[in-house]
Amino acid sequence: MGKRKKQNGGGFHLPFPSIHLEVPERVRRMILSIAMFAFALIFVFAFFEKAGAAGDFLLNGTRFLFGKTVFVLPLFFMLAGLVLWTMQKYSALLAFLGLFLLSLLVCLHSG
């Protein structure tokens, strides 16, 4: 009988090593806060029909989900961006949890 080849897990292997970047927590929070500010600006531009097709899609989707309370979402995104920017030792998950709960509270209160 012939020798069997040793299998090493199979699957697809890239010819180069995978890239792994370590980003400090503070930098991650700053990037997320800039994204929150960008979402707020997209919503504001979408209210005035200046955000293009993506802004219209985003505005229509959030109007379907939140109704008339969609007009306070830029304020919530700005607050979340400020919290993420100034936060020192807690994770960004707490800011997103607060944003979700605040949105849910306003949506349920207006509905």
C-alpha positions, 0 to 999 in steps of 0.5 A: 500500500502507498503512503497517504498524504497528510492533510493540513485542514484543506480549504483555500490558502492564500499565497501571502500571510494574512494581514493583522492590524492592531488598532488601539481602542481610542482610535477605534472610538474616534473612527466610530465617532467620525462615522456617527457624525457622517451619518448625521450629516447624511440624514440632514442632507437627505432631509433636504434631498441633497444626499443622492440616491443613497440618502433617499434610500436611507431616509425611506428605510428609516422612515419605514422603521421609525416613522416621524421620529426619523427627524431626531436621528441626526441629533442622536447620531451627533450625541453618540459621536460626541460620547464616543469622542470624549469617552475615556475608558468604556467600550463603544458598545455602551454608546451604541446600546444607549443610542438604540435604547434612546431611539426605541424610547422615542419611537415607542413614545411617538407611536 
